[in-house]
Amino acid sequence: NGARILELDGRQPADEILQASLRAIQAALS
């Protein structure tokens, strides 16, 4: 589903989305 979101909202920088995902993962692990 993440890929679908990127396709629909391609105007938003992918780096920003990736960083947000990494922060969410780190928060879940910590």
Biopython code that builds the backbone (N, CA, C, O; Angstrom):
import numpy as np
from Bio.PDB.StructureBuilder import StructureBuilder

atoms = [
    (1, "ASN", "N", (0.828, -1.212, 0.000)),
    (1, "ASN", "CA", (0.000, 0.000, 0.000)),
    (1, "ASN", "C", (0.861, 1.259, 0.000)),
    (1, "ASN", "O", (0.441, 2.297, -0.513)),
    (2, "GLY", "N", (2.061, 1.175, 0.572)),
    (2, "GLY", "CA", (2.947, 2.333, 0.586)),
    (2, "GLY", "C", (3.283, 2.788, -0.821)),
    (2, "GLY", "O", (3.334, 3.987, -1.098)),
    (3, "ALA", "N", (3.514, 1.825, -1.715)),
    (3, "ALA", "CA", (3.850, 2.171, -3.097)),
    (3, "ALA", "C", (2.675, 2.875, -3.762)),
    (3, "ALA", "O", (2.861, 3.802, -4.550)),
    (4, "ARG", "N", (1.466, 2.431, -3.439)),
    (4, "ARG", "CA", (0.275, 3.049, -4.030)),
    (4, "ARG", "C", (0.153, 4.502, -3.581)),
    (4, "ARG", "O", (-0.239, 5.368, -4.362)),
    (5, "ILE", "N", (0.488, 4.763, -2.326)),
    (5, "ILE", "CA", (0.435, 6.133, -1.812)),
    (5, "ILE", "C", (1.451, 7.001, -2.557)),
    (5, "ILE", "O", (1.162, 8.147, -2.899)),
    (6, "LEU", "N", (2.647, 6.448, -2.809)),
    (6, "LEU", "CA", (3.670, 7.202, -3.523)),
    (6, "LEU", "C", (3.201, 7.510, -4.937)),
    (6, "LEU", "O", (3.470, 8.591, -5.461)),
    (7, "GLU", "N", (2.498, 6.561, -5.559)),
    (7, "GLU", "CA", (2.025, 6.780, -6.925)),
    (7, "GLU", "C", (0.956, 7.869, -6.967)),
    (7, "GLU", "O", (0.951, 8.716, -7.860)),
    (8, "LEU", "N", (0.055, 7.834, -5.990)),
    (8, "LEU", "CA", (-1.036, 8.807, -5.977)),
    (8, "LEU", "C", (-0.529, 10.199, -5.625)),
    (8, "LEU", "O", (-0.989, 11.192, -6.188)),
    (9, "ASP", "N", (0.423, 10.270, -4.690)),
    (9, "ASP", "CA", (0.921, 11.569, -4.237)),
    (9, "ASP", "C", (2.393, 11.698, -4.599)),
    (9, "ASP", "O", (3.242, 11.847, -3.720)),
    (10, "GLY", "N", (2.695, 11.642, -5.890)),
    (10, "GLY", "CA", (4.075, 11.695, -6.348)),
    (10, "GLY", "C", (4.686, 13.070, -6.193)),
    (10, "GLY", "O", (5.902, 13.230, -6.297)),
    (11, "ARG", "N", (3.847, 14.065, -5.944)),
    (11, "ARG", "CA", (4.359, 15.434, -5.807)),
    (11, "ARG", "C", (5.137, 15.612, -4.514)),
    (11, "ARG", "O", (6.014, 16.471, -4.418)),
    (12, "GLN", "N", (4.810, 14.797, -3.522)),
    (12, "GLN", "CA", (5.521, 14.907, -2.245)),
    (12, "GLN", "C", (6.875, 14.195, -2.371)),
    (12, "GLN", "O", (6.937, 13.097, -2.925)),
    (13, "PRO", "N", (7.952, 14.795, -1.872)),
    (13, "PRO", "CA", (9.286, 14.196, -1.979)),
    (13, "PRO", "C", (9.322, 12.803, -1.365)),
    (13, "PRO", "O", (8.862, 12.602, -0.241)),
    (14, "ALA", "N", (9.867, 11.844, -2.104)),
    (14, "ALA", "CA", (9.939, 10.467, -1.608)),
    (14, "ALA", "C", (10.832, 10.403, -0.375)),
    (14, "ALA", "O", (10.572, 9.622, 0.541)),
    (15, "ASP", "N", (11.886, 11.223, -0.346)),
    (15, "ASP", "CA", (12.806, 11.201, 0.798)),
    (15, "ASP", "C", (12.067, 11.528, 2.092)),
    (15, "ASP", "O", (12.328, 10.931, 3.137)),
    (16, "GLU", "N", (11.157, 12.470, 2.010)),
    (16, "GLU", "CA", (10.415, 12.886, 3.206)),
    (16, "GLU", "C", (9.548, 11.734, 3.709)),
    (16, "GLU", "O", (9.432, 11.512, 4.914)),
    (17, "ILE", "N", (8.945, 11.008, 2.778)),
    (17, "ILE", "CA", (8.099, 9.869, 3.151)),
    (17, "ILE", "C", (8.958, 8.753, 3.742)),
    (17, "ILE", "O", (8.574, 8.123, 4.727)),
    (18, "LEU", "N", (10.123, 8.512, 3.136)),
    (18, "LEU", "CA", (11.004, 7.456, 3.633)),
    (18, "LEU", "C", (11.499, 7.783, 5.032)),
    (18, "LEU", "O", (11.553, 6.905, 5.893)),
    (19, "GLN", "N", (11.859, 9.028, 5.264)),
    (19, "GLN", "CA", (12.344, 9.420, 6.589)),
    (19, "GLN", "C", (11.245, 9.259, 7.627)),
    (19, "GLN", "O", (11.510, 8.829, 8.749)),
    (20, "ALA", "N", (10.027, 9.596, 7.267)),
    (20, "ALA", "CA", (8.906, 9.450, 8.194)),
    (20, "ALA", "C", (8.692, 7.976, 8.525)),
    (20, "ALA", "O", (8.386, 7.624, 9.665)),
    (21, "SER", "N", (8.856, 7.116, 7.516)),
    (21, "SER", "CA", (8.691, 5.678, 7.742)),
    (21, "SER", "C", (9.789, 5.156, 8.653)),
    (21, "SER", "O", (9.528, 4.358, 9.554)),
    (22, "LEU", "N", (11.023, 5.606, 8.421)),
    (22, "LEU", "CA", (12.139, 5.161, 9.253)),
    (22, "LEU", "C", (11.942, 5.607, 10.693)),
    (22, "LEU", "O", (12.235, 4.852, 11.620)),
    (23, "ARG", "N", (11.455, 6.810, 10.889)),
    (23, "ARG", "CA", (11.207, 7.308, 12.251)),
    (23, "ARG", "C", (10.137, 6.467, 12.931)),
    (23, "ARG", "O", (10.242, 6.177, 14.123)),
    (24, "ALA", "N", (9.117, 6.076, 12.190)),
    (24, "ALA", "CA", (8.047, 5.260, 12.761)),
    (24, "ALA", "C", (8.585, 3.895, 13.164)),
    (24, "ALA", "O", (8.219, 3.359, 14.210)),
    (25, "ILE", "N", (9.460, 3.332, 12.326)),
    (25, "ILE", "CA", (10.053, 2.024, 12.634)),
    (25, "ILE", "C", (10.951, 2.129, 13.859)),
    (25, "ILE", "O", (10.897, 1.280, 14.748)),
    (26, "GLN", "N", (11.773, 3.168, 13.906)),
    (26, "GLN", "CA", (12.676, 3.339, 15.044)),
    (26, "GLN", "C", (11.884, 3.543, 16.328)),
    (26, "GLN", "O", (12.272, 3.041, 17.382)),
    (27, "ALA", "N", (10.786, 4.270, 16.248)),
    (27, "ALA", "CA", (9.957, 4.506, 17.427)),
    (27, "ALA", "C", (9.340, 3.195, 17.905)),
    (27, "ALA", "O", (9.201, 2.968, 19.107)),
    (28, "ALA", "N", (8.974, 2.340, 16.963)),
    (28, "ALA", "CA", (8.365, 1.059, 17.328)),
    (28, "ALA", "C", (9.400, 0.133, 17.960)),
    (28, "ALA", "O", (9.084, -0.648, 18.857)),
    (29, "LEU", "N", (10.640, 0.228, 17.480)),
    (29, "LEU", "CA", (11.692, -0.650, 18.001)),
    (29, "LEU", "C", (12.197, -0.175, 19.354)),
    (29, "LEU", "O", (12.616, -0.982, 20.184)),
    (30, "SER", "N", (12.158, 1.139, 19.579)),
    (30, "SER", "CA", (12.701, 1.689, 20.822)),
    (30, "SER", "C", (11.673, 1.809, 21.909)),
    (30, "SER", "O", (11.990, 2.257, 23.011)),
]
sb = StructureBuilder()
sb.init_structure("model")
sb.init_model(0)
sb.init_chain("A")
sb.init_seg("    ")
for serial, (resi, resn, name, xyz) in enumerate(atoms, 1):
    if name == "N":
        sb.init_residue(resn, " ", resi, " ")
    sb.init_atom(name, np.array(xyz, "f"), 0.0, 1.0, " ", f" {name:<3s}", serial, name[0])
structure = sb.get_structure()
